[in-house]
Amino acid sequence: MKLTLPLRHDARVGLLALASSLSALALGLLLQESHLSPPARWVLAGALAAGCLLLASAARQEVVRPLRTLSNLLRALREEDFSFRARVGRGDDPLGQVLAEVNALAATLHEQRLGALEAAALLRKVMAAIDVAVFAFDAGDTLRLLNRAGERLLAAPGERLIGLSAGALGLAPLLAGEPRRIADASFPAATGRFDLRRGGFRQQGQPMRLLVLADVSRALRDEERQAWHRLVRVISHELNNSLAPIRSVAASLEALIARDSRPPDWEEDARRGLRIIAARSDGLRRFMNEYARLARLPPPRRRPVDVGDMMRRVAGLEARVGVVVEPGPEATVDADPDQLEQLLINLVRNAGDAVLTRRPGGGPPPTDGVRLSWSATGGPDGSVEIRVDDDGPGLPPSANLFVPFFTTKPGGAGIGLVLCRQVAEAHGGTLTLASRPEGGCRAALRLVR
């Protein structure tokens, strides 16, 4: 809007209102004058009345014109047309300040609109490119949004699928149950195991449910195949290690018995060979039993477990080194107490073994070599972290600490840490090992409360 007068808008409106008021006052005084003839009086009165009306109309236009301009600008903003701008005059003009703020608002909304369009375009491209099926349902379980992967999974274009219910699409069972799980499902274009994730969001103030499905059948088959390969390699290695000496000793005994003239101590040699065969057979049996333990871990039988009491009980079972239980907050976890205590016993025993490696031969047991502590976070999604710290030499430089039958201890079986991790994951938790900067190792068990 172009301002033609040098005066500010409020000054112009005020002057026009004042002029209109003075004209009305002059008209009143004129009508009271008696020295004028009636015709002259009415002519002057008509002229003053016309001037008063013109001034009042000008004042009205000064008020209405910028209001219409503002109305047009706001309507354009409401219709998301951000190309309009008001022309601003003097900086100290109140109307100019209002128009400047409207222009700034239009520029801000324009930038936000561009950002939203770019973000929406990026989201559409990402959803179209990812090989994960995404579905959005409203409160009535009616499909409102899906991506191309979802169309491929249901073998139909989105135009035919939008507006159908979850039951009609065969997705109703996936909207119930655990929000994060591996589910077996069958669709028109695929059948297999799917990684299921559910969540919620709002669109235009209405609650929506998001369902994400990723086909993990091939990945799981690849993992199973690799696991079988590793299993066969480990078992083959251990079987060969045991069968090679058994075969060698058996061949030696067979040759000894087949000789016509045996040495005088041949019976002792035979007994020694049989003892070797028995020892290796027993070792092979123990190996197979230990491997079976990894596959037969029962599901946890959960009940409330007081963390502090459990830590103190576990500490009392380690007599080789000093175990200090540091004070911690009151915390309870929903877990299997037997499995959880066995996990902690293994961790404390490993920590004690690490501390004993630093003890001089024949010296007294170390004191305060292992420390147990815990912390808890509040809220319904809080967690408890249990820590086992030792003053040993720290972790060895190896990435195989949780590989079955890998061990750095003489005579170790190599399944303790594997079982500990299995117990932690069966409880929905995590187990990590890390060297401490000040020396030693820390085992951290994190459990959901």
SEGUFI-616496 format. One record per residue (C-alpha): residue number from 1; residue in three letters; z negated, x negated, y negated. Coordinates in steps of 0.02 Angstrom, whole numbers. Each point is the difference from the previous one (the first is absolute). Layout:
# SEGUFI-616496
  pos  code       w       u       v
  NUM   ALA       Z       X       Y
...
***
This chain:
# SEGUFI-616496
  pos  code       w       u       v
    1   MET       0       0       0
    2   LYS      51     -73    -168
    3   LEU    -124      16    -143
    4   THR      90      19    -167
    5   LEU    -149      -1    -119
    6   PRO    -105    -155     -35
    7   LEU    -159     104       9
    8   ARG     -99      17     159
    9   HIS      19     159      99
   10   ASP    -176      61     -36
   11   ALA      26     -34    -187
   12   ARG     162      99      -3
   13   VAL     -79     148      89
   14   GLY    -148      -8    -119
   15   LEU     110      -7    -155
   16   LEU     107     146      58
   17   ALA    -156     103      38
   18   LEU     -73     -45    -170
   19   ALA     163      46     -89
   20   SER       7     166      92
   21   SER    -180      36     -47
   22   LEU      32     -43    -184
   23   SER     153     113      -1
   24   ALA    -104     143      66
   25   LEU    -133     -35    -132
   26   ALA     132      -4    -138
   27   LEU      69     164      64
   28   GLY    -171      80     -11
   29   LEU     -29     -63    -177
   30   LEU     172      57     -55
   31   LEU     -30     176      61
   32   GLN    -158       6    -106
   33   GLU      91     -50    -161
   34   SER      30     154    -109
   35   HIS     108     -74    -142
   36   LEU     154      -2     113
   37   SER     106     151      21
   38   PRO      -4      79     172
   39   PRO     180     -50      42
   40   ALA     -31    -182     -48
   41   ARG    -164       0      91
   42   TRP      81      63     161
   43   VAL     144    -124     -14
   44   LEU    -120    -146     -17
   45   ALA    -109      71     137
   46   GLY     150      11     116
   47   ALA      49    -179     -38
   48   LEU    -177     -64      32
   49   ALA     -12     101     161
   50   ALA     166     -70      59
   51   GLY     -58    -177     -40
   52   CYS    -165      31      91
   53   LEU      94      61     154
   54   LEU     118    -149      -5
   55   LEU    -146    -122     -10
   56   ALA     -92      89     141
   57   SER     158      -6     106
   58   ALA      21    -186     -37
   59   ALA    -180     -31      49
   60   ARG      28      97     161
   61   GLN     155    -101      40
   62   GLU     -97    -163     -29
   63   VAL    -124      57     131
   64   VAL     119      84     124
   65   ARG     137    -134       3
   66   PRO    -108    -144      69
   67   LEU     -85     121     120
   68   ARG     170      47      70
   69   THR      45    -183      12
   70   LEU    -160     -33      96
   71   SER      34     151     111
   72   ASN     175     -64      41
   73   LEU     -69    -173      39
   74   LEU    -135      69     114
   75   ARG     124     114      87
   76   ALA     112    -150      33
   77   LEU    -147     -96      71
   78   ARG     -46     147     110
   79   GLU     179       6      64
   80   GLU      -7    -190      30
   81   ASP     130     -37    -134
   82   PHE     -68    -156     -83
   83   SER     152     -41    -108
   84   PHE     -60      97    -154
   85   ARG     -96     -91    -136
   86   ALA     -69      63    -165
   87   ARG      44     -96    -158
   88   VAL    -160     -59     -81
   89   GLY     -18     -25    -187
   90   ARG    -151     -73     -87
   91   GLY    -133     -80     107
   92   ASP    -144      83     -94
   93   ASP      75     174      18
   94   PRO    -103     106     122
   95   LEU     158      84      63
   96   GLY      81    -171      22
   97   GLN    -151     -58     101
   98   VAL      14     152     112
   99   LEU     186     -30      27
  100   ALA     -32    -185      35
  101   GLU    -127      46     134
  102   VAL     122     123      78
  103   ASN     133    -137       2
  104   ALA    -124    -119      84
  105   LEU     -44     134     127
  106   ALA     185      27      38
  107   ALA      26    -187      24
  108   THR    -152     -11     117
  109   LEU      56     150     102
  110   HIS     175     -73       9
  111   GLU     -67    -163      71
  112   GLN    -111      91     123
  113   ARG     145     111      52
  114   LEU     110    -151      30
  115   GLY    -139     -83      99
  116   ALA     -26     156     105
  117   LEU     187      16      33
  118   GLU      12    -183      50
  119   ALA    -153      15     112
  120   ALA      68     159      79
  121   ALA     170     -82      28
  122   LEU     -85    -151      80
  123   LEU    -107     114     109
  124   ARG     153      97      57
  125   LYS      92    -161      44
  126   VAL    -151     -69      93
  127   MET     -27     161      96
  128   ALA     185       6      43
  129   ALA       2    -182      56
  130   ILE    -158      -8     105
  131   ASP      12      40     185
  132   VAL    -157     107      -6
  133   ALA       3     189       0
  134   VAL     -93      77    -147
  135   PHE     -41     186     -14
  136   ALA     -94      94    -136
  137   PHE     -75     172      33
  138   ASP     -81     122    -120
  139   ALA    -164      92      29
  140   GLY      89     126     111
  141   ASP      72    -139     112
  142   THR     175      31     -68
  143   LEU     113    -152     -11
  144   ARG      38     -46    -181
  145   LEU      63    -178      11
  146   LEU      71    -121     128
  147   ASN     103    -159       0
  148   ARG     156     -52      95
  149   ALA    -101     -72     144
  150   GLY     -83     171      18
  151   GLU     170      84       0
  152   ARG      60    -120     136
  153   LEU    -157      30     102
  154   LEU      22     190      -7
  155   ALA     190     -14      16
  156   ALA      34     119    -146
  157   PRO      39     -15    -186
  158   GLY    -139      23    -123
  159   GLU      77     157     -74
  160   ARG     -28      90     165
  161   LEU    -175     -70      27
  162   ILE     -80      27    -171
  163   GLY     -98     161       0
  164   LEU     -32       6     188
  165   SER    -176       1      68
  166   ALA     -78    -146      94
  167   GLY      -7     107     156
  168   ALA     186      36      -7
  169   LEU      35    -186     -20
  170   GLY    -114     -50     145
  171   LEU    -114     -98    -116
  172   ALA    -152     115       2
  173   PRO     -94    -100     135
  174   LEU      20    -158    -105
  175   LEU     -84      82    -150
  176   ALA    -161      19     101
  177   GLY    -113    -127      82
  178   GLU     -34    -178     -56
  179   PRO      92     -47    -160
  180   ARG      41    -174      67
  181   ARG      51     -19     182
  182   ILE     136     -39     123
  183   ALA      74     165      59
  184   ASP     125      45     136
  185   ALA     128     120     -72
  186   SER     172      69      38
  187   PHE     130      42    -133
  188   PRO     184      50       8
  189   ALA      56    -179     -35
  190   ALA    -141    -104      77
  191   THR    -139       5     127
  192   GLY    -137    -129      13
  193   ARG    -157     -66     -81
  194   PHE     -22      13    -187
  195   ASP    -120     -81    -121
  196   LEU     -67     152     -94
  197   ARG     -77      -5    -174
  198   ARG     -56     151    -101
  199   GLY     -56      12    -180
  200   GLY     -12     116    -148
  201   PHE      67       8    -177
  202   ARG      31     126    -138
  203   GLN     165      60     -69
  204   GLN      -4     106    -158
  205   GLY    -185      30      32
  206   GLN      28      67     177
  207   PRO     -74     -89     152
  208   MET     129     -78     116
  209   ARG     -14     -86     169
  210   LEU      99    -156      42
  211   LEU      52     -41     179
  212   VAL      73    -171      39
  213   LEU      73     -39     173
  214   ALA      58    -171      58
  215   ASP      79     -21     172
  216   VAL     -96    -141      83
  217   SER      64      24     176
  218   ARG     114    -152      -4
  219   ALA    -130    -107     -88
  220   LEU    -132      51     126
  221   ARG     118     -36     144
  222   ASP      36    -172     -73
  223   GLU    -186     -32     -21
  224   GLU     -34      58     177
  225   ARG     139    -110      66
  226   GLN     -67    -151     -95
  227   ALA    -175      40      62
  228   TRP      63       6     178
  229   HIS      89    -165     -25
  230   ARG    -159     -80     -66
  231   LEU     -99      77     142
  232   VAL     121     -66     131
  233   ARG      -1    -173     -79
  234   VAL    -190      -8      -4
  235   ILE     -21      65     177
  236   SER     139    -112      65
  237   HIS     -79    -151     -83
  238   GLU    -172      37      72
  239   LEU      70      42     172
  240   ASN      99    -161       5
  241   ASN    -152     -99     -56
  242   SER     -99      72     146
  243   LEU     135      11     133
  244   ALA      66    -177     -24
  245   PRO    -161     -86      55
  246   ILE     -27     131     137
  247   ARG     175     -33      67
  248   SER     -25    -188     -10
  249   VAL    -169       3      86
  250   ALA      64     122     132
  251   ALA     147    -115      37
  252   SER    -117    -149      14
  253   LEU    -114      94     120
  254   GLU     149      56     103
  255   ALA      61    -179      13
  256   LEU    -176     -58      45
  257   ILE     -19     128     139
  258   ALA     175     -37      68
  259   ARG     -40    -185      26
  260   ASP     -33     -54     179
  261   SER    -129    -129     -49
  262   ARG    -113      63    -138
  263   PRO    -118    -111     -99
  264   PRO    -184      12      40
  265   ASP     -41      90    -164
  266   TRP     143     124      12
  267   GLU    -121     146      11
  268   GLU     -79     -50    -166
  269   ASP     174     -12     -77
  270   ALA      41     171      68
  271   ARG    -160      74     -70
  272   ARG      34     -80    -169
  273   GLY     174      71      -2
  274   LEU     -61     172      47
  275   ARG    -131      -9    -137
  276   ILE     137     -41    -125
  277   ILE     104     147      62
  278   ALA    -152     115     -11
  279   ALA     -44     -62    -176
  280   ARG     176      25     -65
  281   SER      11     171      83
  282   ASP    -165      49     -79
  283   GLY      62     -62    -169
  284   LEU     158     103      20
  285   ARG    -105     152      44
  286   ARG    -107     -24    -155
  287   PHE     156     -17    -106
  288   MET      71     165      65
  289   ASN    -168      87     -26
  290   GLU      -8     -62    -179
  291   TYR     176      61     -33
  292   ALA     -45     169      73
  293   ARG    -146      12    -122
  294   LEU     122      -6    -144
  295   ALA      94     151      69
  296   ARG    -153     103      49
  297   LEU     -95       7    -165
  298   PRO     -66     180      -5
  299   PRO      12     105    -159
  300   PRO    -156     -11    -110
  301   ARG    -134     132      22
  302   ARG     -52      20    -180
  303   ARG    -170      43     -71
  304   PRO     -94     -53    -158
  305   VAL     -53    -183       8
  306   ASP    -120     -81    -123
  307   VAL      81    -163     -53
  308   GLY    -162     -89     -46
  309   ASP     -87      37     165
  310   MET     152     -52      99
  311   MET      14    -165     -94
  312   ARG    -182     -42      32
  313   ARG      17      40     186
  314   VAL     153    -111      16
  315   ALA     -84    -142     -94
  316   GLY    -145       3     123
  317   LEU     117     -32     146
  318   GLU      55    -172     -62
  319   ALA    -136    -128      38
  320   ARG     102    -160      -4
  321   VAL      12      -9    -191
  322   GLY     -91      77    -145
  323   VAL      74     168     -52
  324   VAL     -47      70    -170
  325   VAL      28     184     -39
  326   GLU      21      17    -187
  327   PRO     -65     162     -78
  328   GLY     130     133     -34
  329   PRO      17     182     -52
  330   GLU     -36     146     115
  331   ALA     162      39      88
  332   THR      53     105     149
  333   VAL     167      -4      90
  334   ASP      74     121     125
  335   ALA      34    -114     148
  336   ASP     -31     -39     182
  337   PRO    -162    -101      -5
  338   ASP      32     -90     165
  339   GLN     173     -59     -47
  340   LEU     -51     -45    -177
  341   GLU    -150    -100      58
  342   GLN     105     -91     128
  343   LEU     125     -43    -137
  344   LEU    -139     -71    -110
  345   ILE     -79     -93     147
  346   ASN     166     -87      32
  347   LEU      18     -46    -184
  348   VAL    -178     -65     -13
  349   ARG      20     -99     162
  350   ASN     161     -78     -65
  351   ALA     -90     -43    -162
  352   GLY    -142     -79     100
  353   ASP     125    -101     102
  354   ALA      79     -62    -162
  355   VAL    -169     -51     -70
  356   LEU     -48     -91     160
  357   THR     156    -109     -11
  358   ARG     -82     -83    -152
  359   ARG    -166     -32      86
  360   PRO     -28    -178      58
  361   GLY     -15     -13     188
  362   GLY    -174      39      59
  363   GLY     -62      52    -171
  364   PRO    -100     157     -37
  365   PRO      89     166     -28
  366   PRO      65      20    -178
  367   THR     -92     118    -116
  368   ASP      81     126    -116
  369   GLY     169     -42      74
  370   VAL      62     181       8
  371   ARG     -20     134    -133
  372   LEU      30     187      20
  373   SER      29     110    -152
  374   TRP      83     165     -45
  375   SER      52     103    -150
  376   ALA      51     180     -24
  377   THR     108      99    -121
  378   GLY     -44     178     -47
  379   GLY     100     159       5
  380   PRO      75     100     144
  381   ASP     131    -137      28
  382   GLY    -124    -141     -11
  383   SER      -9    -144     121
  384   VAL    -123    -126      70
  385   GLU      39    -185      12
  386   ILE    -100    -101     126
  387   ARG       6    -190     -20
  388   VAL     -46    -138     123
  389   ASP      -7    -171     -87
  390   ASP     -30    -165      88
  391   ASP     -21    -181     -53
  392   GLY     118     -67     131
  393   PRO     157    -106     -25
  394   GLY     107     149     -52
  395   LEU     152      77      81
  396   PRO     124    -108      94
  397   PRO     176      -8     -75
  398   SER      76     130     115
  399   ALA      79     171     -17
  400   ASN     -40      45     180
  401   LEU    -184      43     -18
  402   PHE      33     182      52
  403   VAL     127     -43     136
  404   PRO     -65      44     174
  405   PHE     -66    -151      98
  406   PHE      19    -120    -146
  407   THR    -161     -96     -24
  408   THR     -59    -160     -84
  409   LYS    -165      -7      96
  410   PRO     -15     -96     163
  411   GLY     -16     126     140
  412   GLY      38     146    -116
  413   ALA      90     153      69
  414   GLY      95      41    -159
  415   ILE     -29     187       1
  416   GLY    -158      19    -107
  417   LEU      88      11    -168
  418   VAL     138     107      74
  419   LEU    -128     126      62
  420   CYS     -90      -6    -168
  421   ARG     159      43     -92
  422   GLN      40     139     123
  423   VAL    -173      76     -26
  424   ALA      20     -12    -190
  425   GLU     171      82       1
  426   ALA     -59     135     121
  427   HIS    -129      46    -133
  428   GLY     133       2    -137
  429   GLY     -63    -164     -72
  430   THR      58    -179     -21
  431   LEU     -64    -170      54
  432   THR      46    -159     -94
  433   LEU     -48    -183      18
  434   ALA       7    -126    -141
  435   SER     -70    -171     -42
  436   ARG    -126      -1    -142
  437   PRO      29    -116    -149
  438   GLU    -175     -70      18
  439   GLY      27     -34     185
  440   GLY     -14     100     158
  441   CYS      82     162      48
  442   ARG     -18     184     -47
  443   ALA      39     145     116
  444   ALA      17     162     -99
  445   LEU      -2     170      85
  446   ARG      47     148    -111
  447   LEU     -34     177      61
  448   VAL      27     170     -82
  449   ARG    -165      92     -21
***
